[in-house]
Amino acid sequence: MTTHHFIAASEAFLTREEPLEEVLRERARHYEETGRAIDFWLVPQPAFLEAPELAAATSAVPRPAAAVVSTDASFITFMKLRLEFVLRGQFEAPSATIPDPLASLVASASAASQVPSQASL
C-alpha cells in the first residue's frame, strides 16, 4: 500500500474560485524541467471521500467535491497553505475500501486527470 495525501474542497471552489490551474501547471512545468515523474492528480468527485475511514473528516467537504491527490506530502502541505480553505488528509491505497486512489464518482471519468496532459492546461 502507498500513502496518498490530498486536499479536497467543493469542485467550484477548486476549479473556479482558486488559481488551482495555474499552481498545477507551474508544478508540472517544474517537474518536467527537473525530470521528475508526475505524482499529483486532480480528481473530480473523488470516490475515496466516501470511504468509511474518511467519512467523519470528509463529511464537511461540500459536494460535488474535487481533490488534488499526491504521494508527496510536502506538495500537499504547500497546497493547503496556498489554498487555505481546503481539507487536508491522507489515506492508504489500494485497500479494501479504496481499491483505486484516483477513482472518480463521475460516470464518464474512469480515473483522475494527469494534470500535464490536460489540453485545457
MOPAC internal coordinates of N, CA, C and O (Angstrom, degrees):
PM7 1SCF
backbone

  N    0.0000 0     0.00 0     0.00 0    0    0    0
  C    1.4495 1     0.00 0     0.00 0    1    0    0
  C    1.5257 1   109.87 1     0.00 0    2    1    0
  O    1.2310 1   122.00 1   -28.94 1    3    2    1
  N    1.3042 1   113.78 1   151.06 1    3    2    1
  C    1.4589 1   121.90 1  -179.80 1    5    3    2
  C    1.5195 1   109.04 1  -118.47 1    6    5    3
  O    1.2310 1   120.64 1   -37.54 1    7    6    5
  N    1.3275 1   116.39 1   142.46 1    7    6    5
  C    1.4583 1   120.08 1   174.96 1    9    7    6
  C    1.5152 1   108.79 1   -82.75 1   10    9    7
  O    1.2310 1   121.09 1   -53.91 1   11   10    9
  N    1.3123 1   115.52 1   126.09 1   11   10    9
  C    1.4618 1   122.51 1   177.16 1   13   11   10
  C    1.5193 1   107.76 1  -112.64 1   14   13   11
  O    1.2310 1   120.56 1   -47.16 1   15   14   13
  N    1.3042 1   116.54 1   132.84 1   15   14   13
  C    1.4557 1   123.24 1   178.93 1   17   15   14
  C    1.5215 1   106.94 1  -107.16 1   18   17   15
  O    1.2310 1   120.60 1   -29.16 1   19   18   17
  N    1.3339 1   116.45 1   150.84 1   19   18   17
  C    1.4590 1   118.22 1  -177.93 1   21   19   18
  C    1.5179 1   111.78 1  -151.12 1   22   21   19
  O    1.2310 1   122.05 1   -21.38 1   23   22   21
  N    1.3243 1   113.69 1   158.62 1   23   22   21
  C    1.4569 1   122.24 1   162.92 1   25   23   22
  C    1.5191 1   104.78 1  -120.89 1   26   25   23
  O    1.2310 1   120.73 1   -36.97 1   27   26   25
  N    1.3197 1   116.20 1   143.03 1   27   26   25
  C    1.4632 1   120.30 1  -179.71 1   29   27   26
  C    1.5197 1   109.42 1  -139.74 1   30   29   27
  O    1.2310 1   121.31 1   -32.36 1   31   30   29
  N    1.3134 1   115.09 1   147.64 1   31   30   29
  C    1.4621 1   122.73 1   177.20 1   33   31   30
  C    1.5209 1   107.09 1  -161.17 1   34   33   31
  O    1.2310 1   120.97 1     2.15 1   35   34   33
  N    1.3199 1   115.75 1  -177.85 1   35   34   33
  C    1.4599 1   117.53 1   176.45 1   37   35   34
  C    1.5248 1   108.50 1   -63.23 1   38   37   35
  O    1.2310 1   121.23 1   -32.99 1   39   38   37
  N    1.3070 1   115.26 1   147.01 1   39   38   37
  C    1.4610 1   120.47 1   179.87 1   41   39   38
  C    1.5279 1   110.68 1   -58.90 1   42   41   39
  O    1.2310 1   120.12 1   140.24 1   43   42   41
  N    1.3177 1   117.38 1   -39.76 1   43   42   41
  C    1.4703 1   121.11 1   179.47 1   45   43   42
  C    1.5231 1   110.99 1   -62.84 1   46   45   43
  O    1.2310 1   120.36 1   137.43 1   47   46   45
  N    1.3173 1   116.92 1   -42.57 1   47   46   45
  C    1.4613 1   120.55 1  -179.77 1   49   47   46
  C    1.5252 1   110.82 1   -63.08 1   50   49   47
  O    1.2310 1   120.34 1   131.05 1   51   50   49
  N    1.3272 1   116.95 1   -48.95 1   51   50   49
  C    1.4648 1   119.91 1  -176.43 1   53   51   50
  C    1.5207 1   113.32 1   -70.70 1   54   53   51
  O    1.2310 1   120.02 1   142.91 1   55   54   53
  N    1.3167 1   117.57 1   -37.09 1   55   54   53
  C    1.4662 1   118.66 1  -172.67 1   57   55   54
  C    1.5205 1   114.72 1   -97.83 1   58   57   55
  O    1.2310 1   119.69 1   162.57 1   59   58   57
  N    1.3394 1   118.20 1   -17.43 1   59   58   57
  C    1.4641 1   119.02 1  -178.37 1   61   59   58
  C    1.5271 1   113.97 1  -121.62 1   62   61   59
  O    1.2310 1   119.85 1   143.85 1   63   62   61
  N    1.3168 1   117.89 1   -36.15 1   63   62   61
  C    1.4578 1   120.41 1  -174.26 1   65   63   62
  C    1.5229 1   113.86 1   -90.68 1   66   65   63
  O    1.2310 1   119.87 1   157.05 1   67   66   65
  N    1.3053 1   117.85 1   -22.95 1   67   66   65
  C    1.4638 1   121.95 1  -177.84 1   69   67   66
  C    1.5278 1   110.37 1  -112.27 1   70   69   67
  O    1.2310 1   120.41 1   -23.67 1   71   70   69
  N    1.3301 1   116.82 1   156.33 1   71   70   69
  C    1.4718 1   120.61 1  -179.95 1   73   71   70
  C    1.5330 1   112.39 1   -80.90 1   74   73   71
  O    1.2310 1   120.23 1  -137.56 1   75   74   73
  N    1.3249 1   117.17 1    42.44 1   75   74   73
  C    1.4594 1   121.74 1  -175.79 1   77   75   74
  C    1.5218 1   112.10 1   -59.61 1   78   77   75
  O    1.2310 1   120.35 1   136.22 1   79   78   77
  N    1.3258 1   116.94 1   -43.78 1   79   78   77
  C    1.4667 1   120.49 1  -178.57 1   81   79   78
  C    1.5251 1   110.68 1   -56.60 1   82   81   79
  O    1.2310 1   120.67 1   134.69 1   83   82   81
  N    1.3160 1   116.32 1   -45.31 1   83   82   81
  C    1.4675 1   121.15 1  -179.70 1   85   83   82
  C    1.5293 1   111.26 1   -62.78 1   86   85   83
  O    1.2310 1   120.32 1   135.49 1   87   86   85
  N    1.3144 1   116.99 1   -44.51 1   87   86   85
  C    1.4645 1   121.59 1  -179.37 1   89   87   86
  C    1.5262 1   110.45 1   -63.06 1   90   89   87
  O    1.2310 1   120.20 1   134.53 1   91   90   89
  N    1.3294 1   117.22 1   -45.47 1   91   90   89
  C    1.4629 1   120.43 1  -178.82 1   93   91   90
  C    1.5236 1   111.90 1   -69.07 1   94   93   91
  O    1.2310 1   120.58 1   142.45 1   95   94   93
  N    1.3182 1   116.49 1   -37.55 1   95   94   93
  C    1.4639 1   119.68 1   177.80 1   97   95   94
  C    1.5362 1   110.32 1   -62.92 1   98   97   95
  O    1.2310 1   120.33 1   135.71 1   99   98   97
  N    1.3260 1   116.97 1   -44.29 1   99   98   97
  C    1.4636 1   121.12 1   179.15 1  101   99   98
  C    1.5259 1   110.96 1   -63.58 1  102  101   99
  O    1.2310 1   120.62 1   138.73 1  103  102  101
  N    1.3117 1   116.43 1   -41.27 1  103  102  101
  C    1.4686 1   120.40 1   178.85 1  105  103  102
  C    1.5323 1   110.40 1   -64.33 1  106  105  103
  O    1.2310 1   120.14 1   137.57 1  107  106  105
  N    1.3191 1   117.34 1   -42.43 1  107  106  105
  C    1.4654 1   121.20 1   178.56 1  109  107  106
  C    1.5254 1   110.70 1   -63.03 1  110  109  107
  O    1.2310 1   120.32 1   138.99 1  111  110  109
  N    1.3229 1   116.99 1   -41.01 1  111  110  109
  C    1.4667 1   120.91 1   177.77 1  113  111  110
  C    1.5307 1   110.20 1   -61.87 1  114  113  111
  O    1.2310 1   120.54 1   135.17 1  115  114  113
  N    1.3212 1   116.58 1   -44.83 1  115  114  113
  C    1.4646 1   121.15 1   178.76 1  117  115  114
  C    1.5319 1   110.53 1   -60.29 1  118  117  115
  O    1.2310 1   120.31 1   135.96 1  119  118  117
  N    1.3209 1   117.01 1   -44.04 1  119  118  117
  C    1.4601 1   120.55 1   178.74 1  121  119  118
  C    1.5254 1   110.54 1   -60.96 1  122  121  119
  O    1.2310 1   120.40 1   136.54 1  123  122  121
  N    1.3201 1   116.84 1   -43.46 1  123  122  121
  C    1.4654 1   120.88 1  -179.98 1  125  123  122
  C    1.5241 1   110.59 1   -61.98 1  126  125  123
  O    1.2310 1   120.43 1   135.52 1  127  126  125
  N    1.3263 1   116.78 1   -44.48 1  127  126  125
  C    1.4675 1   121.11 1  -179.14 1  129  127  126
  C    1.5228 1   112.48 1   -64.32 1  130  129  127
  O    1.2310 1   120.29 1   148.10 1  131  130  129
  N    1.3185 1   117.05 1   -31.90 1  131  130  129
  C    1.4616 1   120.57 1  -177.51 1  133  131  130
  C    1.5306 1   112.70 1   -98.14 1  134  133  131
  O    1.2310 1   120.18 1  -177.06 1  135  134  133
  N    1.3344 1   117.27 1     2.94 1  135  134  133
  C    1.4535 1   121.21 1   177.87 1  137  135  134
  C    1.5223 1   113.98 1    71.43 1  138  137  135
  O    1.2310 1   120.38 1  -157.34 1  139  138  137
  N    1.2983 1   116.87 1    22.66 1  139  138  137
  C    1.4596 1   121.38 1  -178.94 1  141  139  138
  C    1.5274 1   109.86 1   -92.36 1  142  141  139
  O    1.2310 1   120.91 1   -40.49 1  143  142  141
  N    1.3104 1   115.87 1   139.51 1  143  142  141
  C    1.4651 1   121.05 1   178.17 1  145  143  142
  C    1.5265 1   109.88 1   -72.32 1  146  145  143
  O    1.2310 1   120.87 1   -36.87 1  147  146  145
  N    1.3173 1   115.94 1   143.13 1  147  146  145
  C    1.4613 1   121.59 1   178.51 1  149  147  146
  C    1.5262 1   109.16 1   -63.64 1  150  149  147
  O    1.2310 1   120.75 1   -51.53 1  151  150  149
  N    1.3203 1   116.17 1   128.47 1  151  150  149
  C    1.4605 1   121.33 1   179.23 1  153  151  150
  C    1.5266 1   111.13 1  -130.11 1  154  153  151
  O    1.2310 1   120.96 1  -150.11 1  155  154  153
  N    1.3376 1   115.77 1    29.89 1  155  154  153
  C    1.4605 1   120.47 1   176.82 1  157  155  154
  C    1.5170 1   109.14 1  -142.95 1  158  157  155
  O    1.2310 1   121.29 1   -31.47 1  159  158  157
  N    1.3415 1   115.14 1   148.53 1  159  158  157
  C    1.4505 1   121.03 1  -175.44 1  161  159  158
  C    1.5200 1   109.72 1  -144.61 1  162  161  159
  O    1.2310 1   120.79 1   -35.44 1  163  162  161
  N    1.3065 1   116.10 1   144.56 1  163  162  161
  C    1.4575 1   122.56 1   172.74 1  165  163  162
  C    1.5268 1   106.93 1   -94.54 1  166  165  163
  O    1.2310 1   120.36 1   -59.55 1  167  166  165
  N    1.3161 1   116.92 1   120.45 1  167  166  165
  C    1.4623 1   121.58 1  -175.99 1  169  167  166
  C    1.5318 1   109.27 1  -115.79 1  170  169  167
  O    1.2310 1   120.20 1   -66.22 1  171  170  169
  N    1.3424 1   117.23 1   113.78 1  171  170  169
  C    1.4663 1   119.49 1   175.16 1  173  171  170
  C    1.5274 1   109.48 1   -75.74 1  174  173  171
  O    1.2310 1   120.30 1   -44.49 1  175  174  173
  N    1.3023 1   117.04 1   135.51 1  175  174  173
  C    1.4619 1   123.10 1   179.08 1  177  175  174
  C    1.5374 1   111.83 1    44.37 1  178  177  175
  O    1.2310 1   120.65 1  -117.21 1  179  178  177
  N    1.3237 1   116.37 1    62.79 1  179  178  177
  C    1.4663 1   120.29 1  -175.30 1  181  179  178
  C    1.5282 1   113.45 1   -63.54 1  182  181  179
  O    1.2310 1   121.21 1   -48.21 1  183  182  181
  N    1.3155 1   115.28 1   131.79 1  183  182  181
  C    1.4650 1   121.12 1  -179.40 1  185  183  182
  C    1.5226 1   111.84 1   -67.59 1  186  185  183
  O    1.2310 1   119.61 1   149.52 1  187  186  185
  N    1.3221 1   118.36 1   -30.48 1  187  186  185
  C    1.4596 1   119.96 1  -177.04 1  189  187  186
  C    1.5309 1   112.72 1   -62.09 1  190  189  187
  O    1.2310 1   120.00 1   157.55 1  191  190  189
  N    1.3305 1   117.60 1   -22.45 1  191  190  189
  C    1.4687 1   119.77 1   178.39 1  193  191  190
  C    1.5266 1   111.83 1   -64.51 1  194  193  191
  O    1.2310 1   120.39 1   160.33 1  195  194  193
  N    1.3268 1   116.86 1   -19.67 1  195  194  193
  C    1.4662 1   121.60 1  -179.63 1  197  195  194
  C    1.5266 1   112.59 1   -90.70 1  198  197  195
  O    1.2310 1   119.62 1   176.91 1  199  198  197
  N    1.3223 1   118.32 1    -3.09 1  199  198  197
  C    1.4673 1   121.25 1  -179.38 1  201  199  198
  C    1.5278 1   110.18 1   -63.85 1  202  201  199
  O    1.2310 1   120.00 1   -41.91 1  203  202  201
  N    1.3257 1   117.60 1   138.09 1  203  202  201
  C    1.4655 1   121.01 1  -177.49 1  205  203  202
  C    1.5275 1   113.77 1   -54.95 1  206  205  203
  O    1.2310 1   120.23 1   141.77 1  207  206  205
  N    1.3210 1   117.17 1   -38.23 1  207  206  205
  C    1.4652 1   119.66 1  -177.37 1  209  207  206
  C    1.5297 1   113.17 1   -70.83 1  210  209  207
  O    1.2310 1   119.93 1   164.75 1  211  210  209
  N    1.3275 1   117.73 1   -15.25 1  211  210  209
  C    1.4639 1   121.39 1   178.51 1  213  211  210
  C    1.5228 1   112.49 1  -107.71 1  214  213  211
  O    1.2310 1   120.03 1   175.48 1  215  214  213
  N    1.3199 1   117.55 1    -4.52 1  215  214  213
  C    1.4652 1   121.89 1  -172.28 1  217  215  214
  C    1.5242 1   113.60 1   -56.00 1  218  217  215
  O    1.2310 1   119.66 1   135.56 1  219  218  217
  N    1.3128 1   118.24 1   -44.44 1  219  218  217
  C    1.4684 1   120.36 1  -177.72 1  221  219  218
  C    1.5253 1   111.10 1   -62.96 1  222  221  219
  O    1.2310 1   120.44 1   136.89 1  223  222  221
  N    1.3092 1   116.76 1   -43.11 1  223  222  221
  C    1.4665 1   120.72 1  -178.05 1  225  223  222
  C    1.5204 1   112.06 1   -74.44 1  226  225  223
  O    1.2310 1   120.29 1   140.35 1  227  226  225
  N    1.3216 1   117.06 1   -39.65 1  227  226  225
  C    1.4642 1   119.94 1  -172.68 1  229  227  226
  C    1.5209 1   114.03 1   -88.65 1  230  229  227
  O    1.2310 1   119.97 1   174.18 1  231  230  229
  N    1.3112 1   117.65 1    -5.82 1  231  230  229
  C    1.4673 1   119.67 1  -178.98 1  233  231  230
  C    1.5271 1   112.10 1   -62.68 1  234  233  231
  O    1.2310 1   119.90 1   156.58 1  235  234  233
  N    1.3168 1   117.80 1   -23.42 1  235  234  233
  C    1.4679 1   121.35 1  -179.77 1  237  235  234
  C    1.5274 1   113.17 1   -81.40 1  238  237  235
  O    1.2310 1   120.18 1   170.03 1  239  238  237
  N    1.3250 1   117.27 1    -9.97 1  239  238  237
  C    1.4675 1   120.42 1  -179.24 1  241  239  238
  C    1.5264 1   108.51 1   -78.78 1  242  241  239
  O    1.2310 1   119.90 1   -59.87 1  243  242  241
  N    1.3379 1   117.80 1   120.13 1  243  242  241
  C    1.4667 1   120.57 1   179.10 1  245  243  242
  C    1.5288 1   111.52 1   -60.52 1  246  245  243
  O    1.2310 1   120.75 1   -36.92 1  247  246  245
  N    1.3185 1   116.18 1   143.08 1  247  246  245
  C    1.4603 1   121.81 1   177.44 1  249  247  246
  C    1.5141 1   109.26 1  -105.67 1  250  249  247
  O    1.2310 1   118.18 1   -31.91 1  251  250  249
  N    1.3081 1   121.08 1   148.09 1  251  250  249
  C    1.4543 1   125.06 1    -3.40 1  253  251  250
  C    1.5239 1   110.66 1   -68.39 1  254  253  251
  O    1.2310 1   121.61 1   -38.18 1  255  254  253
  N    1.3050 1   114.53 1   141.82 1  255  254  253
  C    1.4601 1   121.75 1  -177.32 1  257  255  254
  C    1.5193 1   110.43 1  -105.60 1  258  257  255
  O    1.2310 1   121.53 1   -11.46 1  259  258  257
  N    1.3091 1   114.67 1   168.54 1  259  258  257
  C    1.4615 1   122.75 1   171.40 1  261  259  258
  C    1.5190 1   106.02 1  -141.78 1  262  261  259
  O    1.2310 1   120.63 1   -20.74 1  263  262  261
  N    1.3207 1   116.40 1   159.26 1  263  262  261
  C    1.4597 1   120.27 1  -179.70 1  265  263  262
  C    1.5197 1   110.22 1  -145.82 1  266  265  263
  O    1.2310 1   121.54 1   -28.76 1  267  266  265
  N    1.3147 1   114.66 1   151.24 1  267  266  265
  C    1.4556 1   121.60 1   167.57 1  269  267  266
  C    1.5215 1   104.28 1  -105.86 1  270  269  267
  O    1.2310 1   120.68 1   -57.01 1  271  270  269
  N    1.3230 1   116.30 1   122.99 1  271  270  269
  C    1.4569 1   122.95 1  -177.44 1  273  271  270
  C    1.5174 1   108.07 1  -114.54 1  274  273  271
  O    1.2310 1   120.56 1   -41.21 1  275  274  273
  N    1.3361 1   116.54 1   138.79 1  275  274  273
  C    1.4559 1   120.83 1   179.34 1  277  275  274
  C    1.5215 1   109.71 1  -150.94 1  278  277  275
  O    1.2310 1   121.06 1   -23.32 1  279  278  277
  N    1.3125 1   115.58 1   156.68 1  279  278  277
  C    1.4551 1   120.65 1   171.73 1  281  279  278
  C    1.5252 1   110.20 1   -91.39 1  282  281  279
  O    1.2310 1   120.16 1   179.20 1  283  282  281
  N    1.3165 1   117.29 1    -0.80 1  283  282  281
  C    1.4649 1   123.77 1  -179.34 1  285  283  282
  C    1.5333 1   109.77 1  -102.24 1  286  285  283
  O    1.2310 1   120.55 1   -76.55 1  287  286  285
  N    1.3268 1   116.56 1   103.45 1  287  286  285
  C    1.4687 1   121.31 1  -178.17 1  289  287  286
  C    1.5228 1   111.75 1   -60.98 1  290  289  287
  O    1.2310 1   119.75 1   143.96 1  291  290  289
  N    1.3149 1   118.08 1   -36.04 1  291  290  289
  C    1.4701 1   121.30 1  -179.06 1  293  291  290
  C    1.5225 1   111.23 1   -63.98 1  294  293  291
  O    1.2310 1   120.22 1   140.32 1  295  294  293
  N    1.3239 1   117.19 1   -39.68 1  295  294  293
  C    1.4596 1   120.58 1   178.98 1  297  295  294
  C    1.5255 1   110.60 1   -64.15 1  298  297  295
  O    1.2310 1   120.29 1   137.97 1  299  298  297
  N    1.3214 1   117.05 1   -42.03 1  299  298  297
  C    1.4630 1   120.19 1  -179.96 1  301  299  298
  C    1.5283 1   110.38 1   -68.46 1  302  301  299
  O    1.2310 1   119.80 1   144.08 1  303  302  301
  N    1.3222 1   117.98 1   -35.92 1  303  302  301
  C    1.4700 1   120.41 1   174.52 1  305  303  302
  C    1.5178 1   109.68 1   -61.44 1  306  305  303
  O    1.2310 1   120.21 1   135.69 1  307  306  305
  N    1.3305 1   117.21 1   -44.31 1  307  306  305
  C    1.4647 1   121.42 1   176.57 1  309  307  306
  C    1.5279 1   110.55 1   -58.90 1  310  309  307
  O    1.2310 1   120.25 1   135.15 1  311  310  309
  N    1.3277 1   117.13 1   -44.85 1  311  310  309
  C    1.4629 1   120.87 1  -179.25 1  313  311  310
  C    1.5318 1   111.02 1   -63.29 1  314  313  311
  O    1.2310 1   120.15 1   140.44 1  315  314  313
  N    1.3203 1   117.31 1   -39.56 1  315  314  313
  C    1.4693 1   120.83 1   178.44 1  317  315  314
  C    1.5305 1   109.99 1   -62.74 1  318  317  315
  O    1.2310 1   120.33 1   136.19 1  319  318  317
  N    1.3257 1   116.98 1   -43.81 1  319  318  317
  C    1.4639 1   120.70 1   178.95 1  321  319  318
  C    1.5215 1   111.18 1   -67.24 1  322  321  319
  O    1.2310 1   120.35 1   142.33 1  323  322  321
  N    1.3133 1   116.94 1   -37.67 1  323  322  321
  C    1.4684 1   122.20 1  -177.80 1  325  323  322
  C    1.5226 1   111.79 1   -71.59 1  326  325  323
  O    1.2310 1   120.35 1   138.77 1  327  326  325
  N    1.3277 1   116.93 1   -41.23 1  327  326  325
  C    1.4620 1   120.82 1  -174.44 1  329  327  326
  C    1.5274 1   112.97 1   -97.65 1  330  329  327
  O    1.2310 1   119.97 1   159.22 1  331  330  329
  N    1.2945 1   117.67 1   -20.78 1  331  330  329
  C    1.4594 1   125.98 1   173.44 1  333  331  330
  C    1.5262 1   115.20 1    63.93 1  334  333  331
  O    1.2310 1   119.13 1   115.06 1  335  334  333
  N    1.3229 1   119.26 1   -64.94 1  335  334  333
  C    1.4676 1   121.56 1  -172.33 1  337  335  334
  C    1.5298 1   112.29 1   -88.08 1  338  337  335
  O    1.2310 1   121.18 1  -122.84 1  339  338  337
  N    1.3249 1   115.35 1    57.16 1  339  338  337
  C    1.4603 1   122.19 1   178.95 1  341  339  338
  C    1.5270 1   108.46 1  -133.57 1  342  341  339
  O    1.2310 1   120.83 1   -21.54 1  343  342  341
  N    1.3103 1   116.02 1   158.46 1  343  342  341
  C    1.4568 1   121.49 1   174.32 1  345  343  342
  C    1.5170 1   107.90 1   -87.80 1  346  345  343
  O    1.2310 1   120.29 1   -45.99 1  347  346  345
  N    1.3165 1   117.05 1   134.01 1  347  346  345
  C    1.4635 1   121.80 1   175.88 1  349  347  346
  C    1.5200 1   107.44 1  -111.07 1  350  349  347
  O    1.2310 1   120.71 1   -42.11 1  351  350  349
  N    1.3337 1   116.26 1   137.89 1  351  350  349
  C    1.4536 1   119.77 1   178.97 1  353  351  350
  C    1.5108 1   111.68 1  -161.08 1  354  353  351
  O    1.2310 1   121.26 1     4.91 1  355  354  353
  N    1.3057 1   115.20 1  -175.09 1  355  354  353
  C    1.4617 1   120.86 1   177.56 1  357  355  354
  C    1.5140 1   109.24 1  -152.30 1  358  357  355
  O    1.2310 1   121.44 1   -19.78 1  359  358  357
  N    1.3233 1   114.84 1   160.22 1  359  358  357
  C    1.4582 1   121.05 1   177.81 1  361  359  358
  C    1.5126 1   108.41 1  -155.96 1  362  361  359
  O    1.2310 1   121.18 1   -17.91 1  363  362  361
  N    1.3221 1   115.36 1   162.09 1  363  362  361
  C    1.4612 1   122.51 1   177.18 1  365  363  362
  C    1.5228 1   108.47 1  -101.51 1  366  365  363
  O    1.2310 1   120.73 1   -44.99 1  367  366  365
  N    1.3078 1   116.22 1   135.01 1  367  366  365
  C    1.4637 1   120.30 1   178.21 1  369  367  366
  C    1.5231 1   108.94 1  -155.69 1  370  369  367
  O    1.2310 1   119.98 1   -26.21 1  371  370  369
  N    1.2931 1   117.65 1   153.79 1  371  370  369
  C    1.4605 1   127.14 1     1.02 1  373  371  370
  C    1.5305 1   111.14 1   -73.64 1  374  373  371
  O    1.2310 1   121.77 1   -31.26 1  375  374  373
  N    1.3176 1   114.21 1   148.74 1  375  374  373
  C    1.4643 1   121.67 1   178.43 1  377  375  374
  C    1.5285 1   107.94 1  -145.06 1  378  377  375
  O    1.2310 1   120.87 1    -1.17 1  379  378  377
  N    1.3115 1   115.93 1   178.83 1  379  378  377
  C    1.4705 1   119.83 1  -179.83 1  381  379  378
  C    1.5223 1   111.52 1   -62.61 1  382  381  379
  O    1.2310 1   120.10 1   143.71 1  383  382  381
  N    1.3314 1   117.41 1   -36.29 1  383  382  381
  C    1.4661 1   120.40 1  -177.47 1  385  383  382
  C    1.5260 1   113.19 1   -95.31 1  386  385  383
  O    1.2310 1   120.49 1   162.38 1  387  386  385
  N    1.3353 1   116.68 1   -17.62 1  387  386  385
  C    1.4724 1   120.86 1   177.36 1  389  387  386
  C    1.5317 1   107.70 1  -132.54 1  390  389  387
  O    1.2310 1   120.34 1  -100.91 1  391  390  389
  N    1.3369 1   116.96 1    79.09 1  391  390  389
  C    1.4650 1   119.53 1  -177.85 1  393  391  390
  C    1.5244 1   113.39 1   -69.01 1  394  393  391
  O    1.2310 1   120.18 1   148.62 1  395  394  393
  N    1.3325 1   117.26 1   -31.38 1  395  394  393
  C    1.4628 1   122.00 1  -179.79 1  397  395  394
  C    1.5265 1   108.15 1  -129.93 1  398  397  395
  O    1.2310 1   119.73 1   -69.17 1  399  398  397
  N    1.3285 1   118.12 1   110.83 1  399  398  397
  C    1.4645 1   120.39 1  -176.32 1  401  399  398
  C    1.5249 1   114.04 1   -65.68 1  402  401  399
  O    1.2310 1   120.09 1   163.06 1  403  402  401
  N    1.3205 1   117.44 1   -16.94 1  403  402  401
  C    1.4622 1   121.06 1  -177.45 1  405  403  402
  C    1.5270 1   112.80 1  -108.70 1  406  405  403
  O    1.2310 1   120.11 1  -169.98 1  407  406  405
  N    1.3099 1   117.39 1    10.02 1  407  406  405
  C    1.4679 1   121.08 1  -178.81 1  409  407  406
  C    1.5250 1   110.59 1   -66.77 1  410  409  407
  O    1.2310 1   121.90 1   -36.04 1  411  410  409
  N    1.3317 1   113.97 1   143.96 1  411  410  409
  C    1.4585 1   121.53 1   179.62 1  413  411  410
  C    1.5205 1   109.28 1  -116.93 1  414  413  411
  O    1.2310 1   120.80 1   -30.72 1  415  414  413
  N    1.3277 1   116.08 1   149.28 1  415  414  413
  C    1.4611 1   120.90 1   175.79 1  417  415  414
  C    1.5219 1   111.78 1   -81.40 1  418  417  415
  O    1.2310 1   120.45 1   171.41 1  419  418  417
  N    1.3166 1   116.74 1    -8.59 1  419  418  417
  C    1.4592 1   121.26 1   178.76 1  421  419  418
  C    1.5209 1   107.20 1   -70.12 1  422  421  419
  O    1.2310 1   120.47 1   -55.24 1  423  422  421
  N    1.3267 1   116.71 1   124.76 1  423  422  421
  C    1.4651 1   121.66 1  -175.06 1  425  423  422
  C    1.5211 1   113.11 1   -55.80 1  426  425  423
  O    1.2310 1   120.13 1   141.37 1  427  426  425
  N    1.3195 1   117.36 1   -38.63 1  427  426  425
  C    1.4611 1   119.65 1  -176.35 1  429  427  426
  C    1.5183 1   112.97 1   -85.07 1  430  429  427
  O    1.2310 1   119.97 1   170.79 1  431  430  429
  N    1.3075 1   117.65 1    -9.21 1  431  430  429
  C    1.4653 1   120.37 1  -178.59 1  433  431  430
  C    1.5165 1   108.84 1  -101.48 1  434  433  431
  O    1.2310 1   120.60 1   -62.75 1  435  434  433
  N    1.3141 1   116.47 1   117.25 1  435  434  433
  C    1.4513 1   119.67 1   179.78 1  437  435  434
  C    1.5148 1   111.66 1   -89.43 1  438  437  435
  O    1.2310 1   120.45 1   159.51 1  439  438  437
  N    1.3191 1   116.74 1   -20.49 1  439  438  437
  C    1.4631 1   120.84 1   179.02 1  441  439  438
  C    1.5134 1   108.48 1  -158.12 1  442  441  439
  O    1.2310 1   121.72 1    -2.63 1  443  442  441
  N    1.2945 1   114.32 1   177.37 1  443  442  441
  C    1.4626 1   119.93 1  -178.39 1  445  443  442
  C    1.5166 1   111.24 1   -73.55 1  446  445  443
  O    1.2310 1   121.80 1   -19.02 1  447  446  445
  N    1.2944 1   114.16 1   160.98 1  447  446  445
  C    1.4557 1   120.52 1   175.62 1  449  447  446
  C    1.5143 1   108.77 1   -81.63 1  450  449  447
  O    1.2310 1   121.01 1   -50.15 1  451  450  449
  N    1.3015 1   115.68 1   129.85 1  451  450  449
  C    1.4496 1   118.48 1   172.54 1  453  451  450
  C    1.5174 1   104.81 1   -85.48 1  454  453  451
  O    1.2310 1   120.80 1   -72.81 1  455  454  453
  N    1.2846 1   116.07 1   107.19 1  455  454  453
  C    1.4546 1   123.78 1  -164.74 1  457  455  454
  C    1.5206 1   114.67 1   -46.23 1  458  457  455
  O    1.2310 1   118.16 1   132.07 1  459  458  457
  N    1.3266 1   121.11 1   -47.93 1  459  458  457
  C    1.4580 1   119.24 1  -176.19 1  461  459  458
  C    1.5162 1   114.45 1   -64.23 1  462  461  459
  O    1.2310 1   119.83 1   156.86 1  463  462  461
  N    1.3194 1   117.93 1   -23.14 1  463  462  461
  C    1.4589 1   118.92 1  -177.75 1  465  463  462
  C    1.5196 1   113.05 1   -88.16 1  466  465  463
  O    1.2310 1   120.07 1   175.50 1  467  466  465
  N    1.3286 1   117.48 1    -4.50 1  467  466  465
  C    1.4548 1   119.55 1   179.25 1  469  467  466
  C    1.5194 1   109.70 1   -70.06 1  470  469  467
  O    1.2310 1   120.90 1   -50.36 1  471  470  469
  N    1.3057 1   115.88 1   129.64 1  471  470  469
  C    1.4645 1   120.60 1  -179.68 1  473  471  470
  C    1.5188 1   111.73 1   -65.05 1  474  473  471
  O    1.2310 1   120.30 1   150.90 1  475  474  473
  N    1.3270 1   117.04 1   -29.10 1  475  474  473
  C    1.4635 1   119.53 1  -177.31 1  477  475  474
  C    1.5157 1   113.07 1   -74.10 1  478  477  475
  O    1.2310 1   120.03 1   164.95 1  479  478  477
  N    1.3195 1   117.55 1   -15.05 1  479  478  477
  C    1.4543 1   119.40 1   179.94 1  481  479  478
  C    1.4546 1   108.23 1   -88.33 1  482  481  479
  O    1.2310 1   120.10 1   180.00 1  483  482  481

